[in-house]
Amino acid sequence: MPPIRPASTAADAIRVPPAELTLFVDSVCRRMGAGGQVAGEVAEHLVGANLAGHDSHGVLRLPQYVAEAERGDLIPSARPHVLRRRRASVLLDARRGFGHYSARMACELVASLAIEHGVGVVAIRHCGHIGRLGHYCELLANAGLVALLTVGAAGPGVGVMAPPGGSGRFLAANPWALGVPGTDHPVVVDVSTALLAEGKITAAAARGEVLPEGCVVDAGRRPSRDPADYLAGGALLPLGSPVAAHKGFGLALGAALLGGLAAIGDGTPTLAGSQRPPDSTGRGEIAGVCLIAIDPEAFGGLEPYRAMIADTAALVADAEAAGAHATVPGAPEHRSRQARATGIPLPRATVADLIAVGARFDVPTRLPRPGEAGVDPGAADLAAPRPQRPSRRP
């Protein structure tokens, strides 16, 4: 096993202004072939994930998208279109384009459906990686809607996760996300059905950190804490391992089956952002994105529901203040946006990767090179949260 590297320190990070990162990602996506609206959405999403404290879904994903485009798995210039519309449901074809733009379009569609019918459902086929699911649930919750979003893929050799007791991969990380309207901020639950999301491993590798015990196995099914062992053919373990792995497996499979609504009758299915196994036959594979929105007005009113949510969230906050290991989902992201408003800390390895991508596409960058100073680490980095407009559109 390769030697486990020591955990990095905050001093190893390079602080970069969010505007610099946004401009850089936007420029790279345009050079890849994306239109202006698509490139802007991808840039906003990735930098937004970093601002929210989810570096695993932030700008470190850009080299992944470049590699996918070079393989032909991602078509940067593609734009989604509606394949089928029936009452409160829509089937959207992402055409293997950037998933972030397709998912944002799905938010617009599902919000309109929910406001008209009380509930709306959008399934997306041929969708690339859509990033942080919580982002879309926040958008819908800020519009006064309840949101449920799943992304899933399953099949022989698919994804990153092994079934309980299995010897090979069978599932992607298959996350679930739920968003409900709040007062200061939405309540957003966004969880992988693996003990550890794959992006967290990539982020740990970039920071030179070890992994928590019991989350991954190497290619020989031996427990490991080294990200390199996972990246060299290992697998994630389901949520609930080792005593209740069947629960995580069931949730992961459920995400794939819900996403499979998008694959009905599809003669050329893709795996919802997951890399298709080299020896894939297509047999038993199922995947897709499923987004559901519910309008509280159809059940008695948004404001009474929002007040109930606020009361429950306050009780959770009280328990946290008293020492409970719990917090209101969505609160950490709210605090992170305030703390990172003036500078996002990026591992030096991530900055080096971004500089290499910039050179690949001849995109000028003002990102500080490793060894150079970034944003002053001691600079004040608290800022007032952005006001939210009263709107029912995400």
Disulfide bonds with the S-S distance in Angstrom:
none
